[in-house]
């Protein structure tokens, strides 16, 4: 399916948000939004993706 991940078009096999994070190599604590709606970590496994969805994944950064 074709989605937009962090502003970049991507072709992915994942059907859920949790599977997408695994497929793209995200681990640890991240914040996620689909089509500008926040999706908490507890709902990612059940959040189905659709062709054309816009997904944002944000990871905390250390530093000052």
KEKOL-264368 format. One record per atom (N, C-alpha, C): atom name; x, y, z. Coordinates in steps of 0.05 Angstrom, whole numbers, plus 5000, padded with zeros to 4 digits. Example, Ala and Ser with C-alpha at 12.3 -4.5 7.8 and 13.67 -1.06 7.14 Angstrom:
<node><atom>N</atom><X>5264</X><Y>4886</Y><Z>5156</Z></node>
<node><atom>CA</atom><X>5246</X><Y>4910</Y><Z>5156</Z></node>
<node><atom>C</atom><X>5264</X><Y>4934</Y><Z>5156</Z></node>
<node><atom>N</atom><X>5257</X><Y>4955</Y><Z>5142</Z></node>
<node><atom>CA</atom><X>5273</X><Y>4979</Y><Z>5143</Z></node>
<node><atom>C</atom><X>5258</X><Y>5001</Y><Z>5157</Z></node>
This chain:
<node><atom>N</atom><X>5017</X><Y>4977</Y><Z>5000</Z></node>
<node><atom>CA</atom><X>5000</X><Y>5000</Y><Z>5000</Z></node>
<node><atom>C</atom><X>5018</X><Y>5025</Y><Z>5000</Z></node>
<node><atom>N</atom><X>5007</X><Y>5046</Y><Z>4989</Z></node>
<node><atom>CA</atom><X>5023</X><Y>5071</Y><Z>4988</Z></node>
<node><atom>C</atom><X>5013</X><Y>5090</Y><Z>5010</Z></node>
<node><atom>N</atom><X>5032</X><Y>5099</Y><Z>5026</Z></node>
<node><atom>CA</atom><X>5027</X><Y>5118</Y><Z>5047</Z></node>
<node><atom>C</atom><X>5047</X><Y>5141</Y><Z>5046</Z></node>
<node><atom>N</atom><X>5044</X><Y>5161</Y><Z>5062</Z></node>
<node><atom>CA</atom><X>5064</X><Y>5182</Y><Z>5065</Z></node>
<node><atom>C</atom><X>5074</X><Y>5180</Y><Z>5094</Z></node>
<node><atom>N</atom><X>5100</X><Y>5174</Y><Z>5097</Z></node>
<node><atom>CA</atom><X>5112</X><Y>5171</Y><Z>5123</Z></node>
<node><atom>C</atom><X>5131</X><Y>5194</Y><Z>5128</Z></node>
<node><atom>N</atom><X>5125</X><Y>5211</Y><Z>5147</Z></node>
<node><atom>CA</atom><X>5142</X><Y>5234</Y><Z>5154</Z></node>
<node><atom>C</atom><X>5147</X><Y>5251</Y><Z>5129</Z></node>
<node><atom>N</atom><X>5126</X><Y>5255</Y><Z>5113</Z></node>
<node><atom>CA</atom><X>5128</X><Y>5272</Y><Z>5090</Z></node>
<node><atom>C</atom><X>5139</X><Y>5259</Y><Z>5065</Z></node>
<node><atom>N</atom><X>5147</X><Y>5234</Y><Z>5066</Z></node>
<node><atom>CA</atom><X>5159</X><Y>5220</Y><Z>5043</Z></node>
<node><atom>C</atom><X>5140</X><Y>5197</Y><Z>5034</Z></node>
<node><atom>N</atom><X>5134</X><Y>5196</Y><Z>5008</Z></node>
<node><atom>CA</atom><X>5118</X><Y>5174</Y><Z>4998</Z></node>
<node><atom>C</atom><X>5132</X><Y>5147</Y><Z>5002</Z></node>
<node><atom>N</atom><X>5118</X><Y>5127</Y><Z>5011</Z></node>
<node><atom>CA</atom><X>5130</X><Y>5100</Y><Z>5016</Z></node>
<node><atom>C</atom><X>5110</X><Y>5079</Y><Z>5007</Z></node>
<node><atom>N</atom><X>5121</X><Y>5057</Y><Z>4998</Z></node>
<node><atom>CA</atom><X>5105</X><Y>5033</Y><Z>4992</Z></node>
<node><atom>C</atom><X>5111</X><Y>5014</Y><Z>5014</Z></node>
<node><atom>N</atom><X>5091</X><Y>5005</Y><Z>5029</Z></node>
<node><atom>CA</atom><X>5095</X><Y>4987</Y><Z>5052</Z></node>
<node><atom>C</atom><X>5076</X><Y>4963</Y><Z>5050</Z></node>
<node><atom>N</atom><X>5084</X><Y>4942</Y><Z>5064</Z></node>
<node><atom>CA</atom><X>5067</X><Y>4918</Y><Z>5066</Z></node>
<node><atom>C</atom><X>5050</X><Y>4918</Y><Z>5091</Z></node>
<node><atom>N</atom><X>5057</X><Y>4934</Y><Z>5111</Z></node>
<node><atom>CA</atom><X>5044</X><Y>4934</Y><Z>5137</Z></node>
<node><atom>C</atom><X>5014</X><Y>4942</Y><Z>5133</Z></node>
<node><atom>N</atom><X>4997</X><Y>4930</Y><Z>5149</Z></node>
<node><atom>CA</atom><X>4969</X><Y>4936</Y><Z>5149</Z></node>
<node><atom>C</atom><X>4960</X><Y>4951</Y><Z>5174</Z></node>
<node><atom>N</atom><X>4977</X><Y>4951</Y><Z>5195</Z></node>
<node><atom>CA</atom><X>4971</X><Y>4965</Y><Z>5220</Z></node>
<node><atom>C</atom><X>4993</X><Y>4984</Y><Z>5226</Z></node>
<node><atom>N</atom><X>4988</X><Y>5003</Y><Z>5244</Z></node>
<node><atom>CA</atom><X>5008</X><Y>5022</Y><Z>5252</Z></node>
<node><atom>C</atom><X>5031</X><Y>5008</Y><Z>5266</Z></node>
<node><atom>N</atom><X>5025</X><Y>4989</Y><Z>5284</Z></node>
<node><atom>CA</atom><X>5046</X><Y>4975</Y><Z>5298</Z></node>
<node><atom>C</atom><X>5064</X><Y>4960</Y><Z>5278</Z></node>
<node><atom>N</atom><X>5052</X><Y>4947</Y><Z>5258</Z></node>
<node><atom>CA</atom><X>5067</X><Y>4932</Y><Z>5238</Z></node>
<node><atom>C</atom><X>5085</X><Y>4951</Y><Z>5221</Z></node>
<node><atom>N</atom><X>5074</X><Y>4975</Y><Z>5216</Z></node>
<node><atom>CA</atom><X>5090</X><Y>4995</Y><Z>5201</Z></node>
<node><atom>C</atom><X>5115</X><Y>5003</Y><Z>5217</Z></node>
<node><atom>N</atom><X>5112</X><Y>5007</Y><Z>5243</Z></node>
<node><atom>CA</atom><X>5135</X><Y>5015</Y><Z>5259</Z></node>
<node><atom>C</atom><X>5156</X><Y>4993</Y><Z>5258</Z></node>
<node><atom>N</atom><X>5148</X><Y>4968</Y><Z>5260</Z></node>
<node><atom>CA</atom><X>5166</X><Y>4945</Y><Z>5258</Z></node>
<node><atom>C</atom><X>5180</X><Y>4944</Y><Z>5231</Z></node>
<node><atom>N</atom><X>5163</X><Y>4947</Y><Z>5210</Z></node>
<node><atom>CA</atom><X>5174</X><Y>4945</Y><Z>5183</Z></node>
<node><atom>C</atom><X>5195</X><Y>4966</Y><Z>5177</Z></node>
<node><atom>N</atom><X>5190</X><Y>4990</Y><Z>5188</Z></node>
<node><atom>CA</atom><X>5208</X><Y>5013</Y><Z>5183</Z></node>
<node><atom>C</atom><X>5231</X><Y>5015</Y><Z>5203</Z></node>
<node><atom>N</atom><X>5232</X><Y>4996</Y><Z>5222</Z></node>
<node><atom>CA</atom><X>5255</X><Y>4996</Y><Z>5241</Z></node>
<node><atom>C</atom><X>5253</X><Y>5015</Y><Z>5265</Z></node>
<node><atom>N</atom><X>5229</X><Y>5025</Y><Z>5271</Z></node>
<node><atom>CA</atom><X>5226</X><Y>5042</Y><Z>5294</Z></node>
<node><atom>C</atom><X>5225</X><Y>5025</Y><Z>5319</Z></node>
<node><atom>N</atom><X>5240</X><Y>5032</Y><Z>5339</Z></node>
<node><atom>CA</atom><X>5238</X><Y>5018</Y><Z>5365</Z></node>
<node><atom>C</atom><X>5240</X><Y>5039</Y><Z>5387</Z></node>
<node><atom>N</atom><X>5233</X><Y>5030</Y><Z>5411</Z></node>
<node><atom>CA</atom><X>5234</X><Y>5049</Y><Z>5433</Z></node>
<node><atom>C</atom><X>5210</X><Y>5066</Y><Z>5434</Z></node>
<node><atom>N</atom><X>5212</X><Y>5088</Y><Z>5448</Z></node>
<node><atom>CA</atom><X>5189</X><Y>5106</Y><Z>5452</Z></node>
<node><atom>C</atom><X>5187</X><Y>5126</Y><Z>5428</Z></node>
<node><atom>N</atom><X>5164</X><Y>5125</Y><Z>5415</Z></node>
<node><atom>CA</atom><X>5158</X><Y>5144</Y><Z>5393</Z></node>
<node><atom>C</atom><X>5130</X><Y>5153</Y><Z>5396</Z></node>
<node><atom>N</atom><X>5124</X><Y>5176</Y><Z>5385</Z></node>
<node><atom>CA</atom><X>5097</X><Y>5187</Y><Z>5384</Z></node>
<node><atom>C</atom><X>5087</X><Y>5183</Y><Z>5355</Z></node>
<node><atom>N</atom><X>5062</X><Y>5176</Y><Z>5352</Z></node>
<node><atom>CA</atom><X>5052</X><Y>5170</Y><Z>5325</Z></node>
<node><atom>C</atom><X>5026</X><Y>5186</Y><Z>5320</Z></node>
<node><atom>N</atom><X>5022</X><Y>5194</Y><Z>5295</Z></node>
<node><atom>CA</atom><X>4997</X><Y>5206</Y><Z>5286</Z></node>
<node><atom>C</atom><X>4991</X><Y>5196</Y><Z>5258</Z></node>
<node><atom>N</atom><X>4965</X><Y>5191</Y><Z>5253</Z></node>
<node><atom>CA</atom><X>4956</X><Y>5183</Y><Z>5227</Z></node>
<node><atom>C</atom><X>4935</X><Y>5204</Y><Z>5218</Z></node>
<node><atom>N</atom><X>4941</X><Y>5216</Y><Z>5195</Z></node>
<node><atom>CA</atom><X>4923</X><Y>5237</Y><Z>5184</Z></node>
<node><atom>C</atom><X>4918</X><Y>5259</Y><Z>5205</Z></node>
<node><atom>N</atom><X>4939</X><Y>5266</Y><Z>5218</Z></node>
<node><atom>CA</atom><X>4940</X><Y>5288</Y><Z>5238</Z></node>
<node><atom>C</atom><X>4925</X><Y>5282</Y><Z>5264</Z></node>
<node><atom>N</atom><X>4918</X><Y>5257</Y><Z>5268</Z></node>
<node><atom>CA</atom><X>4905</X><Y>5248</Y><Z>5293</Z></node>
<node><atom>C</atom><X>4925</X><Y>5231</Y><Z>5309</Z></node>
<node><atom>N</atom><X>4931</X><Y>5239</Y><Z>5334</Z></node>
<node><atom>CA</atom><X>4948</X><Y>5224</Y><Z>5352</Z></node>
<node><atom>C</atom><X>4938</X><Y>5196</Y><Z>5356</Z></node>
<node><atom>N</atom><X>4956</X><Y>5176</Y><Z>5355</Z></node>
<node><atom>CA</atom><X>4949</X><Y>5148</Y><Z>5360</Z></node>
<node><atom>C</atom><X>4967</X><Y>5139</Y><Z>5383</Z></node>
<node><atom>N</atom><X>4955</X><Y>5134</Y><Z>5407</Z></node>
<node><atom>CA</atom><X>4971</X><Y>5125</Y><Z>5430</Z></node>
<node><atom>C</atom><X>4982</X><Y>5097</Y><Z>5425</Z></node>
<node><atom>N</atom><X>5004</X><Y>5090</Y><Z>5438</Z></node>
<node><atom>CA</atom><X>5017</X><Y>5064</Y><Z>5434</Z></node>
<node><atom>C</atom><X>4998</X><Y>5041</Y><Z>5440</Z></node>
<node><atom>N</atom><X>4980</X><Y>5044</Y><Z>5458</Z></node>
<node><atom>CA</atom><X>4961</X><Y>5022</Y><Z>5465</Z></node>
<node><atom>C</atom><X>4942</X><Y>5016</Y><Z>5442</Z></node>
<node><atom>N</atom><X>4939</X><Y>5034</Y><Z>5423</Z></node>
<node><atom>CA</atom><X>4920</X><Y>5029</Y><Z>5401</Z></node>
<node><atom>C</atom><X>4933</X><Y>5023</Y><Z>5374</Z></node>
<node><atom>N</atom><X>4959</X><Y>5023</Y><Z>5373</Z></node>
<node><atom>CA</atom><X>4974</X><Y>5020</Y><Z>5348</Z></node>
<node><atom>C</atom><X>4969</X><Y>4992</Y><Z>5335</Z></node>
<node><atom>N</atom><X>4968</X><Y>4971</Y><Z>5351</Z></node>
<node><atom>CA</atom><X>4964</X><Y>4944</Y><Z>5339</Z></node>
<node><atom>C</atom><X>4937</X><Y>4941</Y><Z>5325</Z></node>
<node><atom>N</atom><X>4917</X><Y>4956</Y><Z>5335</Z></node>
<node><atom>CA</atom><X>4891</X><Y>4954</Y><Z>5323</Z></node>
<node><atom>C</atom><X>4884</X><Y>4976</Y><Z>5303</Z></node>
<node><atom>N</atom><X>4903</X><Y>4995</Y><Z>5299</Z></node>
<node><atom>CA</atom><X>4898</X><Y>5017</Y><Z>5281</Z></node>
<node><atom>C</atom><X>4906</X><Y>5009</Y><Z>5253</Z></node>
<node><atom>N</atom><X>4885</X><Y>5003</Y><Z>5236</Z></node>
<node><atom>CA</atom><X>4890</X><Y>4994</Y><Z>5209</Z></node>
<node><atom>C</atom><X>4897</X><Y>5018</Y><Z>5191</Z></node>
<node><atom>N</atom><X>4916</X><Y>5014</Y><Z>5174</Z></node>
<node><atom>CA</atom><X>4925</X><Y>5035</Y><Z>5155</Z></node>
<node><atom>C</atom><X>4909</X><Y>5032</Y><Z>5129</Z></node>
<node><atom>N</atom><X>4906</X><Y>5054</Y><Z>5115</Z></node>
<node><atom>CA</atom><X>4892</X><Y>5055</Y><Z>5089</Z></node>
<node><atom>C</atom><X>4911</X><Y>5067</Y><Z>5069</Z></node>
<node><atom>N</atom><X>4907</X><Y>5060</Y><Z>5044</Z></node>
<node><atom>CA</atom><X>4922</X><Y>5071</Y><Z>5022</Z></node>
<node><atom>C</atom><X>4919</X><Y>5102</Y><Z>5023</Z></node>
<node><atom>N</atom><X>4942</X><Y>5116</Y><Z>5022</Z></node>
<node><atom>CA</atom><X>4941</X><Y>5145</Y><Z>5022</Z></node>
<node><atom>C</atom><X>4943</X><Y>5158</Y><Z>5049</Z></node>
<node><atom>N</atom><X>4944</X><Y>5142</Y><Z>5071</Z></node>
<node><atom>CA</atom><X>4946</X><Y>5153</Y><Z>5098</Z></node>
<node><atom>C</atom><X>4972</X><Y>5169</Y><Z>5101</Z></node>
<node><atom>N</atom><X>4970</X><Y>5190</Y><Z>5117</Z></node>
<node><atom>CA</atom><X>4994</X><Y>5206</Y><Z>5124</Z></node>
<node><atom>C</atom><X>5002</X><Y>5199</Y><Z>5152</Z></node>
<node><atom>N</atom><X>5025</X><Y>5187</Y><Z>5155</Z></node>
<node><atom>CA</atom><X>5035</X><Y>5178</Y><Z>5181</Z></node>
<node><atom>C</atom><X>5059</X><Y>5194</Y><Z>5190</Z></node>
<node><atom>N</atom><X>5058</X><Y>5204</Y><Z>5215</Z></node>
<node><atom>CA</atom><X>5081</X><Y>5218</Y><Z>5226</Z></node>
<node><atom>C</atom><X>5091</X><Y>5202</Y><Z>5250</Z></node>
<node><atom>N</atom><X>5117</X><Y>5198</Y><Z>5251</Z></node>
<node><atom>CA</atom><X>5130</X><Y>5185</Y><Z>5274</Z></node>
<node><atom>C</atom><X>5151</X><Y>5203</Y><Z>5284</Z></node>
<node><atom>N</atom><X>5149</X><Y>5209</Y><Z>5310</Z></node>
<node><atom>CA</atom><X>5168</X><Y>5227</Y><Z>5323</Z></node>
<node><atom>C</atom><X>5182</X><Y>5213</Y><Z>5346</Z></node>
<node><atom>N</atom><X>5208</X><Y>5215</Y><Z>5347</Z></node>
<node><atom>CA</atom><X>5224</X><Y>5202</Y><Z>5368</Z></node>
<node><atom>C</atom><X>5237</X><Y>5224</Y><Z>5384</Z></node>
<node><atom>N</atom><X>5239</X><Y>5220</Y><Z>5411</Z></node>
<node><atom>CA</atom><X>5252</X><Y>5240</Y><Z>5428</Z></node>
<node><atom>C</atom><X>5282</X><Y>5241</Y><Z>5421</Z></node>
<node><atom>N</atom><X>5293</X><Y>5265</Y><Z>5424</Z></node>
<node><atom>CA</atom><X>5322</X><Y>5268</Y><Z>5419</Z></node>
<node><atom>C</atom><X>5335</X><Y>5278</Y><Z>5445</Z></node>
<node><atom>N</atom><X>5360</X><Y>5269</Y><Z>5450</Z></node>
<node><atom>CA</atom><X>5375</X><Y>5279</Y><Z>5472</Z></node>
<node><atom>C</atom><X>5393</X><Y>5302</Y><Z>5464</Z></node>
<node><atom>N</atom><X>5400</X><Y>5318</Y><Z>5483</Z></node>
<node><atom>CA</atom><X>5419</X><Y>5339</Y><Z>5476</Z></node>
<node><atom>C</atom><X>5409</X><Y>5365</Y><Z>5488</Z></node>
<node><atom>N</atom><X>5424</X><Y>5386</Y><Z>5482</Z></node>
<node><atom>CA</atom><X>5416</X><Y>5411</Y><Z>5494</Z></node>
<node><atom>C</atom><X>5422</X><Y>5434</Y><Z>5478</Z></node>
